[in-house]
Amino acid sequence: MLVEVQNVSKRFTLREARADHLSAILTALFRDRKIAPRRNFWALRDISFGLDRGQSMGVIGTNGSGKSTLLKLINQTMRPTTGCVKVNGRRSALIELGAGFHMDFPGRDNAMLASMIMGMTQRQARERIDDILAFAELEQFAQTPIKYYSSGMQARLGFSVAVAVKPDLLIVDEVLAVGDARFVEKCRKRIREMQGDGVSVLLVSHNLDDVSSVCDNALWIEKGVVRAFGPSGEVIAQYQDFLSEAGS
């Protein structure tokens, strides 16, 4: 199995009103004032599922349901509070716009660094850098610092790097929504090509048509809890009924 998620929960500790400076904390202590209490927030509760090699899965749910948190746990940029996440292969992720990019570095340097962080050797990154920039349609901006890129340009470069590393698992969050329609369709075509080569895709999207066309299965999460898991068409139908009832 490529991805195994077993009884995973993720807790964050929140403070209602945070003291931003040490001086504010010390003032509160010496004047016998109460520092704002903390509370626990469970973003995910007891999530379990598996993803076989070659399969693709969509993650759906309303905003704030824990979808992006789940992807970060699978990408292992975050650890679960309880439970276990295993990925038995190379993963490539496009989760947060600009994540891993240095805003003062040019696009070419950022693409090189991001490729090596995702598992390429320096030689492989050098060999593929021109193809990466070409797919992103950013050749003429290769020496321009990322801080001058639009959100769409950043998304294009991030996606181009993510698909260039030839992963076993491609993880994609909603960041593609910032791209223009023509480039988004280009990304969809590349994803389908990768699936034909046996790459698994884990997709978070509010575009249910994308989930239906790209993914074999779907996982519906609501308020951190699994509401349904199974064939994408069936889960999407349940989710749409839920949205209809909530809107009525």
Secondary structure, 3 states (H helix, E strand, C coil): CCEEEEEEEEEEEEECCCCCCHHHHHHHHHCCCCCCCEEEEEEEEEEEEEECCCCCEEEECCCCCCHHHHHHHHCCCCCCCEEEEEECCCEEEECCCCCCCCCCCEHHHHHHHHHHHCCCCHHHHHHHHHHHHHHCCCHHHCCCEHHHCCHHHHHHHHHHHHHHCCCCEEEECHHHHHCCHHHHHHHHHHHHHHHHCCCEEEEECCCHHHHHHHCCEEEEEECCEEEEEEEHHHHHHHHHHHHHHHHC
